[in-house]
Amino acid sequence: MANKKIALACAQCGSRNYTITENPQRQQRLEVKKFCKYCGQHTLHRETK
Ligand SMILES: [Zn+2]
């Protein structure tokens, strides 16, 4: 049972700054506020396929 890996991309500049391992049971779309070094601030990050 391997957890799937998800890349989190900045909603402002589109950079994929984080990779997380997510529970495959989860259904809703992931949105997290994280620091983007390209934007220089905390921005919303969304999962990418
Ligand atoms: Zn950014």
mmCIF file of the protein (N, C-alpha, C, O) and its ligand, coordinates in Angstrom:
data_MODEL
# 
_entry.id   MODEL 
# 
loop_
_entity.id 
_entity.type 
_entity.pdbx_number_of_molecules 
1 polymer     1 
2 non-polymer 1 
# 
_entity_poly.entity_id                      1 
_entity_poly.type                           'polypeptide(L)' 
_entity_poly.nstd_linkage                   no 
_entity_poly.nstd_monomer                   no 
_entity_poly.pdbx_seq_one_letter_code       MANKKIALACAQCGSRNYTITENPQRQQRLEVKKFCKYCGQHTLHRETK 
_entity_poly.pdbx_seq_one_letter_code_can   MANKKIALACAQCGSRNYTITENPQRQQRLEVKKFCKYCGQHTLHRETK 
_entity_poly.pdbx_strand_id                 A 
# 
loop_
_entity_poly_seq.entity_id 
_entity_poly_seq.num 
_entity_poly_seq.mon_id 
_entity_poly_seq.hetero 
1 1  MET n 
1 2  ALA n 
1 3  ASN n 
1 4  LYS n 
1 5  LYS n 
1 6  ILE n 
1 7  ALA n 
1 8  LEU n 
1 9  ALA n 
1 10 CYS n 
1 11 ALA n 
1 12 GLN n 
1 13 CYS n 
1 14 GLY n 
1 15 SER n 
1 16 ARG n 
1 17 ASN n 
1 18 TYR n 
1 19 THR n 
1 20 ILE n 
1 21 THR n 
1 22 GLU n 
1 23 ASN n 
1 24 PRO n 
1 25 GLN n 
1 26 ARG n 
1 27 GLN n 
1 28 GLN n 
1 29 ARG n 
1 30 LEU n 
1 31 GLU n 
1 32 VAL n 
1 33 LYS n 
1 34 LYS n 
1 35 PHE n 
1 36 CYS n 
1 37 LYS n 
1 38 TYR n 
1 39 CYS n 
1 40 GLY n 
1 41 GLN n 
1 42 HIS n 
1 43 THR n 
1 44 LEU n 
1 45 HIS n 
1 46 ARG n 
1 47 GLU n 
1 48 THR n 
1 49 LYS n 
# 
loop_
_struct_asym.id 
_struct_asym.entity_id 
A 1 
B 2 
# 
loop_
_chem_comp.id 
_chem_comp.type 
_chem_comp.mon_nstd_flag 
ALA 'L-peptide linking' y 
ARG 'L-peptide linking' y 
ASN 'L-peptide linking' y 
CYS 'L-peptide linking' y 
GLN 'L-peptide linking' y 
GLU 'L-peptide linking' y 
GLY 'peptide linking'   y 
HIS 'L-peptide linking' y 
ILE 'L-peptide linking' y 
LEU 'L-peptide linking' y 
LYS 'L-peptide linking' y 
MET 'L-peptide linking' y 
PHE 'L-peptide linking' y 
PRO 'L-peptide linking' y 
SER 'L-peptide linking' y 
THR 'L-peptide linking' y 
TYR 'L-peptide linking' y 
VAL 'L-peptide linking' y 
ZN  non-polymer         . 
# 
_pdbx_entity_nonpoly.entity_id   2 
_pdbx_entity_nonpoly.name        ? 
_pdbx_entity_nonpoly.comp_id     ZN 
# 
_pdbx_nonpoly_scheme.asym_id         B 
_pdbx_nonpoly_scheme.entity_id       2 
_pdbx_nonpoly_scheme.mon_id          ZN 
_pdbx_nonpoly_scheme.ndb_seq_num     1 
_pdbx_nonpoly_scheme.pdb_seq_num     101 
_pdbx_nonpoly_scheme.auth_seq_num    101 
_pdbx_nonpoly_scheme.pdb_mon_id      ZN 
_pdbx_nonpoly_scheme.auth_mon_id     ZN 
_pdbx_nonpoly_scheme.pdb_strand_id   A 
_pdbx_nonpoly_scheme.pdb_ins_code    . 
# 
loop_
_atom_site.group_PDB 
_atom_site.id 
_atom_site.type_symbol 
_atom_site.label_atom_id 
_atom_site.label_alt_id 
_atom_site.label_comp_id 
_atom_site.label_asym_id 
_atom_site.label_entity_id 
_atom_site.label_seq_id 
_atom_site.pdbx_PDB_ins_code 
_atom_site.Cartn_x 
_atom_site.Cartn_y 
_atom_site.Cartn_z 
_atom_site.occupancy 
_atom_site.B_iso_or_equiv 
_atom_site.pdbx_formal_charge 
_atom_site.auth_seq_id 
_atom_site.auth_comp_id 
_atom_site.auth_asym_id 
_atom_site.auth_atom_id 
_atom_site.pdbx_PDB_model_num 
ATOM   1   N  N  . MET A 1 1  ? 0.856   -1.204 0.000   1.00 0.00 ? 1   MET A N  1 
ATOM   2   C  CA . MET A 1 1  ? 0.000   0.000  0.000   1.00 0.00 ? 1   MET A CA 1 
ATOM   3   C  C  . MET A 1 1  ? 0.882   1.241  0.000   1.00 0.00 ? 1   MET A C  1 
ATOM   4   O  O  . MET A 1 1  ? 1.317   1.701  1.055   1.00 0.00 ? 1   MET A O  1 
ATOM   5   N  N  . ALA A 1 2  ? 1.133   1.758  -1.139  1.00 0.00 ? 2   ALA A N  1 
ATOM   6   C  CA . ALA A 1 2  ? 1.966   2.956  -1.241  1.00 0.00 ? 2   ALA A CA 1 
ATOM   7   C  C  . ALA A 1 2  ? 1.093   4.199  -1.229  1.00 0.00 ? 2   ALA A C  1 
ATOM   8   O  O  . ALA A 1 2  ? 0.100   4.293  -1.950  1.00 0.00 ? 2   ALA A O  1 
ATOM   9   N  N  . ASN A 1 3  ? 1.486   5.144  -0.399  1.00 0.00 ? 3   ASN A N  1 
ATOM   10  C  CA . ASN A 1 3  ? 0.809   6.440  -0.439  1.00 0.00 ? 3   ASN A CA 1 
ATOM   11  C  C  . ASN A 1 3  ? 1.233   7.192  -1.688  1.00 0.00 ? 3   ASN A C  1 
ATOM   12  O  O  . ASN A 1 3  ? 2.382   7.107  -2.121  1.00 0.00 ? 3   ASN A O  1 
ATOM   13  N  N  . LYS A 1 4  ? 0.313   7.911  -2.247  1.00 0.00 ? 4   LYS A N  1 
ATOM   14  C  CA . LYS A 1 4  ? 0.669   8.655  -3.456  1.00 0.00 ? 4   LYS A CA 1 
ATOM   15  C  C  . LYS A 1 4  ? 1.296   9.990  -3.098  1.00 0.00 ? 4   LYS A C  1 
ATOM   16  O  O  . LYS A 1 4  ? 0.964   10.609 -2.087  1.00 0.00 ? 4   LYS A O  1 
ATOM   17  N  N  . LYS A 1 5  ? 2.200   10.408 -3.943  1.00 0.00 ? 5   LYS A N  1 
ATOM   18  C  CA . LYS A 1 5  ? 2.874   11.676 -3.719  1.00 0.00 ? 5   LYS A CA 1 
ATOM   19  C  C  . LYS A 1 5  ? 2.163   12.775 -4.485  1.00 0.00 ? 5   LYS A C  1 
ATOM   20  O  O  . LYS A 1 5  ? 1.718   12.586 -5.617  1.00 0.00 ? 5   LYS A O  1 
ATOM   21  N  N  . ILE A 1 6  ? 2.068   13.910 -3.846  1.00 0.00 ? 6   ILE A N  1 
ATOM   22  C  CA . ILE A 1 6  ? 1.392   15.051 -4.447  1.00 0.00 ? 6   ILE A CA 1 
ATOM   23  C  C  . ILE A 1 6  ? 2.327   16.250 -4.411  1.00 0.00 ? 6   ILE A C  1 
ATOM   24  O  O  . ILE A 1 6  ? 2.945   16.542 -3.387  1.00 0.00 ? 6   ILE A O  1 
ATOM   25  N  N  . ALA A 1 7  ? 2.421   16.938 -5.536  1.00 0.00 ? 7   ALA A N  1 
ATOM   26  C  CA . ALA A 1 7  ? 3.185   18.182 -5.567  1.00 0.00 ? 7   ALA A CA 1 
ATOM   27  C  C  . ALA A 1 7  ? 2.247   19.337 -5.271  1.00 0.00 ? 7   ALA A C  1 
ATOM   28  O  O  . ALA A 1 7  ? 1.125   19.395 -5.775  1.00 0.00 ? 7   ALA A O  1 
ATOM   29  N  N  . LEU A 1 8  ? 2.731   20.257 -4.440  1.00 0.00 ? 8   LEU A N  1 
ATOM   30  C  CA . LEU A 1 8  ? 1.944   21.448 -4.134  1.00 0.00 ? 8   LEU A CA 1 
ATOM   31  C  C  . LEU A 1 8  ? 2.523   22.629 -4.905  1.00 0.00 ? 8   LEU A C  1 
ATOM   32  O  O  . LEU A 1 8  ? 3.702   22.957 -4.777  1.00 0.00 ? 8   LEU A O  1 
ATOM   33  N  N  . ALA A 1 9  ? 1.673   23.257 -5.704  1.00 0.00 ? 9   ALA A N  1 
ATOM   34  C  CA . ALA A 1 9  ? 2.130   24.377 -6.524  1.00 0.00 ? 9   ALA A CA 1 
ATOM   35  C  C  . ALA A 1 9  ? 1.541   25.680 -6.020  1.00 0.00 ? 9   ALA A C  1 
ATOM   36  O  O  . ALA A 1 9  ? 0.377   25.751 -5.626  1.00 0.00 ? 9   ALA A O  1 
ATOM   37  N  N  . CYS A 1 10 ? 2.375   26.709 -6.043  1.00 0.00 ? 10  CYS A N  1 
ATOM   38  C  CA . CYS A 1 10 ? 1.947   28.038 -5.644  1.00 0.00 ? 10  CYS A CA 1 
ATOM   39  C  C  . CYS A 1 10 ? 0.832   28.524 -6.564  1.00 0.00 ? 10  CYS A C  1 
ATOM   40  O  O  . CYS A 1 10 ? 0.944   28.426 -7.786  1.00 0.00 ? 10  CYS A O  1 
ATOM   41  N  N  . ALA A 1 11 ? -0.237  29.045 -5.979  1.00 0.00 ? 11  ALA A N  1 
ATOM   42  C  CA . ALA A 1 11 ? -1.366  29.508 -6.777  1.00 0.00 ? 11  ALA A CA 1 
ATOM   43  C  C  . ALA A 1 11 ? -1.049  30.808 -7.506  1.00 0.00 ? 11  ALA A C  1 
ATOM   44  O  O  . ALA A 1 11 ? -1.725  31.161 -8.472  1.00 0.00 ? 11  ALA A O  1 
ATOM   45  N  N  . GLN A 1 12 ? -0.025  31.517 -7.045  1.00 0.00 ? 12  GLN A N  1 
ATOM   46  C  CA . GLN A 1 12 ? 0.303   32.802 -7.670  1.00 0.00 ? 12  GLN A CA 1 
ATOM   47  C  C  . GLN A 1 12 ? 1.297   32.655 -8.817  1.00 0.00 ? 12  GLN A C  1 
ATOM   48  O  O  . GLN A 1 12 ? 1.078   33.206 -9.896  1.00 0.00 ? 12  GLN A O  1 
ATOM   49  N  N  . CYS A 1 13 ? 2.396   31.912 -8.598  1.00 0.00 ? 13  CYS A N  1 
ATOM   50  C  CA . CYS A 1 13 ? 3.422   31.822 -9.640  1.00 0.00 ? 13  CYS A CA 1 
ATOM   51  C  C  . CYS A 1 13 ? 3.487   30.437 -10.267 1.00 0.00 ? 13  CYS A C  1 
ATOM   52  O  O  . CYS A 1 13 ? 4.155   30.258 -11.286 1.00 0.00 ? 13  CYS A O  1 
ATOM   53  N  N  . GLY A 1 14 ? 2.820   29.467 -9.691  1.00 0.00 ? 14  GLY A N  1 
ATOM   54  C  CA . GLY A 1 14 ? 2.763   28.142 -10.293 1.00 0.00 ? 14  GLY A CA 1 
ATOM   55  C  C  . GLY A 1 14 ? 3.956   27.262 -9.993  1.00 0.00 ? 14  GLY A C  1 
ATOM   56  O  O  . GLY A 1 14 ? 4.043   26.150 -10.515 1.00 0.00 ? 14  GLY A O  1 
ATOM   57  N  N  . SER A 1 15 ? 4.881   27.727 -9.166  1.00 0.00 ? 15  SER A N  1 
ATOM   58  C  CA . SER A 1 15 ? 6.050   26.920 -8.835  1.00 0.00 ? 15  SER A CA 1 
ATOM   59  C  C  . SER A 1 15 ? 5.661   25.764 -7.921  1.00 0.00 ? 15  SER A C  1 
ATOM   60  O  O  . SER A 1 15 ? 4.868   25.926 -6.994  1.00 0.00 ? 15  SER A O  1 
ATOM   61  N  N  . ARG A 1 16 ? 6.232   24.598 -8.196  1.00 0.00 ? 16  ARG A N  1 
ATOM   62  C  CA . ARG A 1 16 ? 5.983   23.439 -7.341  1.00 0.00 ? 16  ARG A CA 1 
ATOM   63  C  C  . ARG A 1 16 ? 7.017   23.430 -6.236  1.00 0.00 ? 16  ARG A C  1 
ATOM   64  O  O  . ARG A 1 16 ? 8.150   22.990 -6.429  1.00 0.00 ? 16  ARG A O  1 
ATOM   65  N  N  . ASN A 1 17 ? 6.617   23.917 -5.086  1.00 0.00 ? 17  ASN A N  1 
ATOM   66  C  CA . ASN A 1 17 ? 7.567   24.125 -4.007  1.00 0.00 ? 17  ASN A CA 1 
ATOM   67  C  C  . ASN A 1 17 ? 7.619   22.979 -3.021  1.00 0.00 ? 17  ASN A C  1 
ATOM   68  O  O  . ASN A 1 17 ? 8.623   22.800 -2.333  1.00 0.00 ? 17  ASN A O  1 
ATOM   69  N  N  . TYR A 1 18 ? 6.553   22.200 -2.941  1.00 0.00 ? 18  TYR A N  1 
ATOM   70  C  CA . TYR A 1 18 ? 6.499   21.162 -1.921  1.00 0.00 ? 18  TYR A CA 1 
ATOM   71  C  C  . TYR A 1 18 ? 5.981   19.861 -2.509  1.00 0.00 ? 18  TYR A C  1 
ATOM   72  O  O  . TYR A 1 18 ? 5.156   19.853 -3.423  1.00 0.00 ? 18  TYR A O  1 
ATOM   73  N  N  . THR A 1 19 ? 6.483   18.764 -1.964  1.00 0.00 ? 19  THR A N  1 
ATOM   74  C  CA . THR A 1 19 ? 5.953   17.449 -2.303  1.00 0.00 ? 19  THR A CA 1 
ATOM   75  C  C  . THR A 1 19 ? 5.562   16.768 -1.004  1.00 0.00 ? 19  THR A C  1 
ATOM   76  O  O  . THR A 1 19 ? 6.352   16.691 -0.063  1.00 0.00 ? 19  THR A O  1 
ATOM   77  N  N  . ILE A 1 20 ? 4.352   16.283 -0.965  1.00 0.00 ? 20  ILE A N  1 
ATOM   78  C  CA . ILE A 1 20 ? 3.882   15.627 0.249   1.00 0.00 ? 20  ILE A CA 1 
ATOM   79  C  C  . ILE A 1 20 ? 3.357   14.239 -0.096  1.00 0.00 ? 20  ILE A C  1 
ATOM   80  O  O  . ILE A 1 20 ? 3.037   13.947 -1.248  1.00 0.00 ? 20  ILE A O  1 
ATOM   81  N  N  . THR A 1 21 ? 3.278   13.414 0.899   1.00 0.00 ? 21  THR A N  1 
ATOM   82  C  CA . THR A 1 21 ? 2.658   12.109 0.737   1.00 0.00 ? 21  THR A CA 1 
ATOM   83  C  C  . THR A 1 21 ? 1.269   12.174 1.339   1.00 0.00 ? 21  THR A C  1 
ATOM   84  O  O  . THR A 1 21 ? 1.101   12.502 2.514   1.00 0.00 ? 21  THR A O  1 
ATOM   85  N  N  . GLU A 1 22 ? 0.294   11.863 0.538   1.00 0.00 ? 22  GLU A N  1 
ATOM   86  C  CA . GLU A 1 22 ? -1.082  12.062 0.981   1.00 0.00 ? 22  GLU A CA 1 
ATOM   87  C  C  . GLU A 1 22 ? -1.807  10.740 1.113   1.00 0.00 ? 22  GLU A C  1 
ATOM   88  O  O  . GLU A 1 22 ? -1.520  9.770  0.412   1.00 0.00 ? 22  GLU A O  1 
ATOM   89  N  N  . ASN A 1 23 ? -2.741  10.733 2.019   1.00 0.00 ? 23  ASN A N  1 
ATOM   90  C  CA . ASN A 1 23 ? -3.609  9.587  2.237   1.00 0.00 ? 23  ASN A CA 1 
ATOM   91  C  C  . ASN A 1 23 ? -4.529  9.383  1.031   1.00 0.00 ? 23  ASN A C  1 
ATOM   92  O  O  . ASN A 1 23 ? -5.284  10.290 0.681   1.00 0.00 ? 23  ASN A O  1 
ATOM   93  N  N  . PRO A 1 24 ? -4.482  8.212  0.389   1.00 0.00 ? 24  PRO A N  1 
ATOM   94  C  CA . PRO A 1 24 ? -5.306  7.960  -0.798  1.00 0.00 ? 24  PRO A CA 1 
ATOM   95  C  C  . PRO A 1 24 ? -6.795  7.970  -0.504  1.00 0.00 ? 24  PRO A C  1 
ATOM   96  O  O  . PRO A 1 24 ? -7.610  8.061  -1.422  1.00 0.00 ? 24  PRO A O  1 
ATOM   97  N  N  . GLN A 1 25 ? -7.156  7.877  0.763   1.00 0.00 ? 25  GLN A N  1 
ATOM   98  C  CA . GLN A 1 25 ? -8.577  7.893  1.128   1.00 0.00 ? 25  GLN A CA 1 
ATOM   99  C  C  . GLN A 1 25 ? -9.190  9.286  0.989   1.00 0.00 ? 25  GLN A C  1 
ATOM   100 O  O  . GLN A 1 25 ? -10.402 9.434  0.836   1.00 0.00 ? 25  GLN A O  1 
ATOM   101 N  N  . ARG A 1 26 ? -8.349  10.278 1.044   1.00 0.00 ? 26  ARG A N  1 
ATOM   102 C  CA . ARG A 1 26 ? -8.831  11.654 1.033   1.00 0.00 ? 26  ARG A CA 1 
ATOM   103 C  C  . ARG A 1 26 ? -9.445  12.002 -0.317  1.00 0.00 ? 26  ARG A C  1 
ATOM   104 O  O  . ARG A 1 26 ? -8.902  11.645 -1.362  1.00 0.00 ? 26  ARG A O  1 
ATOM   105 N  N  . GLN A 1 27 ? -10.565 12.692 -0.293  1.00 0.00 ? 27  GLN A N  1 
ATOM   106 C  CA . GLN A 1 27 ? -11.275 13.003 -1.524  1.00 0.00 ? 27  GLN A CA 1 
ATOM   107 C  C  . GLN A 1 27 ? -11.234 14.485 -1.881  1.00 0.00 ? 27  GLN A C  1 
ATOM   108 O  O  . GLN A 1 27 ? -11.151 14.838 -3.057  1.00 0.00 ? 27  GLN A O  1 
ATOM   109 N  N  . GLN A 1 28 ? -11.291 15.333 -0.896  1.00 0.00 ? 28  GLN A N  1 
ATOM   110 C  CA . GLN A 1 28 ? -11.370 16.766 -1.204  1.00 0.00 ? 28  GLN A CA 1 
ATOM   111 C  C  . GLN A 1 28 ? -10.051 17.313 -1.717  1.00 0.00 ? 28  GLN A C  1 
ATOM   112 O  O  . GLN A 1 28 ? -8.994  16.733 -1.470  1.00 0.00 ? 28  GLN A O  1 
ATOM   113 N  N  . ARG A 1 29 ? -10.111 18.406 -2.415  1.00 0.00 ? 29  ARG A N  1 
ATOM   114 C  CA . ARG A 1 29 ? -8.918  19.015 -2.984  1.00 0.00 ? 29  ARG A CA 1 
ATOM   115 C  C  . ARG A 1 29 ? -8.111  19.703 -1.893  1.00 0.00 ? 29  ARG A C  1 
ATOM   116 O  O  . ARG A 1 29 ? -8.646  20.334 -0.981  1.00 0.00 ? 29  ARG A O  1 
ATOM   117 N  N  . LEU A 1 30 ? -6.808  19.551 -2.031  1.00 0.00 ? 30  LEU A N  1 
ATOM   118 C  CA . LEU A 1 30 ? -5.923  20.050 -0.996  1.00 0.00 ? 30  LEU A CA 1 
ATOM   119 C  C  . LEU A 1 30 ? -5.491  21.482 -1.283  1.00 0.00 ? 30  LEU A C  1 
ATOM   120 O  O  . LEU A 1 30 ? -5.039  21.800 -2.384  1.00 0.00 ? 30  LEU A O  1 
ATOM   121 N  N  . GLU A 1 31 ? -5.633  22.328 -0.293  1.00 0.00 ? 31  GLU A N  1 
ATOM   122 C  CA . GLU A 1 31 ? -5.167  23.708 -0.408  1.00 0.00 ? 31  GLU A CA 1 
ATOM   123 C  C  . GLU A 1 31 ? -4.506  24.100 0.898   1.00 0.00 ? 31  GLU A C  1 
ATOM   124 O  O  . GLU A 1 31 ? -5.134  24.062 1.956   1.00 0.00 ? 31  GLU A O  1 
ATOM   125 N  N  . VAL A 1 32 ? -3.236  24.478 0.824   1.00 0.00 ? 32  VAL A N  1 
ATOM   126 C  CA . VAL A 1 32 ? -2.488  24.804 2.026   1.00 0.00 ? 32  VAL A CA 1 
ATOM   127 C  C  . VAL A 1 32 ? -1.761  26.125 1.841   1.00 0.00 ? 32  VAL A C  1 
ATOM   128 O  O  . VAL A 1 32 ? -1.267  26.438 0.757   1.00 0.00 ? 32  VAL A O  1 
ATOM   129 N  N  . LYS A 1 33 ? -1.707  26.886 2.913   1.00 0.00 ? 33  LYS A N  1 
ATOM   130 C  CA . LYS A 1 33 ? -0.909  28.109 2.877   1.00 0.00 ? 33  LYS A CA 1 
ATOM   131 C  C  . LYS A 1 33 ? 0.519   27.772 3.259   1.00 0.00 ? 33  LYS A C  1 
ATOM   132 O  O  . LYS A 1 33 ? 0.795   27.317 4.369   1.00 0.00 ? 33  LYS A O  1 
ATOM   133 N  N  . LYS A 1 34 ? 1.442   28.010 2.297   1.00 0.00 ? 34  LYS A N  1 
ATOM   134 C  CA . LYS A 1 34 ? 2.845   27.739 2.558   1.00 0.00 ? 34  LYS A CA 1 
ATOM   135 C  C  . LYS A 1 34 ? 3.692   28.867 2.005   1.00 0.00 ? 34  LYS A C  1 
ATOM   136 O  O  . LYS A 1 34 ? 3.250   29.671 1.185   1.00 0.00 ? 34  LYS A O  1 
ATOM   137 N  N  . PHE A 1 35 ? 4.940   28.898 2.489   1.00 0.00 ? 35  PHE A N  1 
ATOM   138 C  CA . PHE A 1 35 ? 5.832   29.952 2.043   1.00 0.00 ? 35  PHE A CA 1 
ATOM   139 C  C  . PHE A 1 35 ? 6.381   29.634 0.655   1.00 0.00 ? 35  PHE A C  1 
ATOM   140 O  O  . PHE A 1 35 ? 6.911   28.547 0.426   1.00 0.00 ? 35  PHE A O  1 
ATOM   141 N  N  . CYS A 1 36 ? 6.251   30.587 -0.270  1.00 0.00 ? 36  CYS A N  1 
ATOM   142 C  CA . CYS A 1 36 ? 6.823   30.460 -1.603  1.00 0.00 ? 36  CYS A CA 1 
ATOM   143 C  C  . CYS A 1 36 ? 8.058   31.353 -1.694  1.00 0.00 ? 36  CYS A C  1 
ATOM   144 O  O  . CYS A 1 36 ? 7.973   32.567 -1.509  1.00 0.00 ? 36  CYS A O  1 
ATOM   145 N  N  . LYS A 1 37 ? 9.206   30.737 -1.981  1.00 0.00 ? 37  LYS A N  1 
ATOM   146 C  CA . LYS A 1 37 ? 10.442  31.514 -2.019  1.00 0.00 ? 37  LYS A CA 1 
ATOM   147 C  C  . LYS A 1 37 ? 10.493  32.410 -3.248  1.00 0.00 ? 37  LYS A C  1 
ATOM   148 O  O  . LYS A 1 37 ? 11.236  33.391 -3.273  1.00 0.00 ? 37  LYS A O  1 
ATOM   149 N  N  . TYR A 1 38 ? 9.710   32.080 -4.264  1.00 0.00 ? 38  TYR A N  1 
ATOM   150 C  CA . TYR A 1 38 ? 9.691   32.898 -5.477  1.00 0.00 ? 38  TYR A CA 1 
ATOM   151 C  C  . TYR A 1 38 ? 8.834   34.135 -5.285  1.00 0.00 ? 38  TYR A C  1 
ATOM   152 O  O  . TYR A 1 38 ? 9.179   35.217 -5.761  1.00 0.00 ? 38  TYR A O  1 
ATOM   153 N  N  . CYS A 1 39 ? 7.721   33.978 -4.591  1.00 0.00 ? 39  CYS A N  1 
ATOM   154 C  CA . CYS A 1 39 ? 6.856   35.118 -4.294  1.00 0.00 ? 39  CYS A CA 1 
ATOM   155 C  C  . CYS A 1 39 ? 7.361   35.882 -3.071  1.00 0.00 ? 39  CYS A C  1 
ATOM   156 O  O  . CYS A 1 39 ? 7.035   37.057 -2.897  1.00 0.00 ? 39  CYS A O  1 
ATOM   157 N  N  . GLY A 1 40 ? 8.150   35.229 -2.230  1.00 0.00 ? 40  GLY A N  1 
ATOM   158 C  CA . GLY A 1 40 ? 8.682   35.861 -1.044  1.00 0.00 ? 40  GLY A CA 1 
ATOM   159 C  C  . GLY A 1 40 ? 7.653   36.046 0.053   1.00 0.00 ? 40  GLY A C  1 
ATOM   160 O  O  . GLY A 1 40 ? 7.828   36.881 0.941   1.00 0.00 ? 40  GLY A O  1 
ATOM   161 N  N  . GLN A 1 41 ? 6.601   35.286 -0.002  1.00 0.00 ? 41  GLN A N  1 
ATOM   162 C  CA . GLN A 1 41 ? 5.559   35.389 1.004   1.00 0.00 ? 41  GLN A CA 1 
ATOM   163 C  C  . GLN A 1 41 ? 4.776   34.088 1.084   1.00 0.00 ? 41  GLN A C  1 
ATOM   164 O  O  . GLN A 1 41 ? 4.959   33.184 0.270   1.00 0.00 ? 41  GLN A O  1 
ATOM   165 N  N  . HIS A 1 42 ? 3.902   34.010 2.077   1.00 0.00 ? 42  HIS A N  1 
ATOM   166 C  CA . HIS A 1 42 ? 3.026   32.857 2.180   1.00 0.00 ? 42  HIS A CA 1 
ATOM   167 C  C  . HIS A 1 42 ? 1.899   32.980 1.173   1.00 0.00 ? 42  HIS A C  1 
ATOM   168 O  O  . HIS A 1 42 ? 1.199   33.991 1.122   1.00 0.00 ? 42  HIS A O  1 
ATOM   169 N  N  . THR A 1 43 ? 1.736   31.948 0.381   1.00 0.00 ? 43  THR A N  1 
ATOM   170 C  CA . THR A 1 43 ? 0.668   31.937 -0.619  1.00 0.00 ? 43  THR A CA 1 
ATOM   171 C  C  . THR A 1 43 ? -0.091  30.627 -0.533  1.00 0.00 ? 43  THR A C  1 
ATOM   172 O  O  . THR A 1 43 ? 0.330   29.689 0.144   1.00 0.00 ? 43  THR A O  1 
ATOM   173 N  N  . LEU A 1 44 ? -1.202  30.580 -1.220  1.00 0.00 ? 44  LEU A N  1 
ATOM   174 C  CA . LEU A 1 44 ? -1.994  29.356 -1.270  1.00 0.00 ? 44  LEU A CA 1 
ATOM   175 C  C  . LEU A 1 44 ? -1.329  28.361 -2.230  1.00 0.00 ? 44  LEU A C  1 
ATOM   176 O  O  . LEU A 1 44 ? -0.975  28.712 -3.356  1.00 0.00 ? 44  LEU A O  1 
ATOM   177 N  N  . HIS A 1 45 ? -1.169  27.136 -1.774  1.00 0.00 ? 45  HIS A N  1 
ATOM   178 C  CA . HIS A 1 45 ? -0.605  26.085 -2.619  1.00 0.00 ? 45  HIS A CA 1 
ATOM   179 C  C  . HIS A 1 45 ? -1.656  25.016 -2.855  1.00 0.00 ? 45  HIS A C  1 
ATOM   180 O  O  . HIS A 1 45 ? -2.353  24.589 -1.935  1.00 0.00 ? 45  HIS A O  1 
ATOM   181 N  N  . ARG A 1 46 ? -1.752  24.598 -4.098  1.00 0.00 ? 46  ARG A N  1 
ATOM   182 C  CA . ARG A 1 46 ? -2.728  23.583 -4.454  1.00 0.00 ? 46  ARG A CA 1 
ATOM   183 C  C  . ARG A 1 46 ? -2.025  22.334 -5.003  1.00 0.00 ? 46  ARG A C  1 
ATOM   184 O  O  . ARG A 1 46 ? -0.912  22.407 -5.525  1.00 0.00 ? 46  ARG A O  1 
ATOM   185 N  N  . GLU A 1 47 ? -2.681  21.228 -4.875  1.00 0.00 ? 47  GLU A N  1 
ATOM   186 C  CA . GLU A 1 47 ? -2.131  19.981 -5.370  1.00 0.00 ? 47  GLU A CA 1 
ATOM   187 C  C  . GLU A 1 47 ? -2.111  19.971 -6.894  1.00 0.00 ? 47  GLU A C  1 
ATOM   188 O  O  . GLU A 1 47 ? -2.981  20.556 -7.540  1.00 0.00 ? 47  GLU A O  1 
ATOM   189 N  N  . THR A 1 48 ? -1.130  19.312 -7.451  1.00 0.00 ? 48  THR A N  1 
ATOM   190 C  CA . THR A 1 48 ? -1.059  19.141 -8.890  1.00 0.00 ? 48  THR A CA 1 
ATOM   191 C  C  . THR A 1 48 ? -1.007  17.654 -9.203  1.00 0.00 ? 48  THR A C  1 
ATOM   192 O  O  . THR A 1 48 ? -0.624  16.840 -8.362  1.00 0.00 ? 48  THR A O  1 
ATOM   193 N  N  . LYS A 1 49 ? -1.392  17.320 -10.401 1.00 0.00 ? 49  LYS A N  1 
ATOM   194 C  CA . LYS A 1 49 ? -1.365  15.899 -10.787 1.00 0.00 ? 49  LYS A CA 1 
ATOM   195 C  C  . LYS A 1 49 ? 0.006   15.509 -11.311 1.00 0.00 ? 49  LYS A C  1 
ATOM   196 O  O  . LYS A 1 49 ? 0.220   14.356 -11.683 1.00 0.00 ? 49  LYS A O  1 
HETATM 197 ZN ZN . ZN  B 2 .  ? 4.805   31.645 -5.706  1.00 0.00 2 101 ZN  A ZN 1 
# 
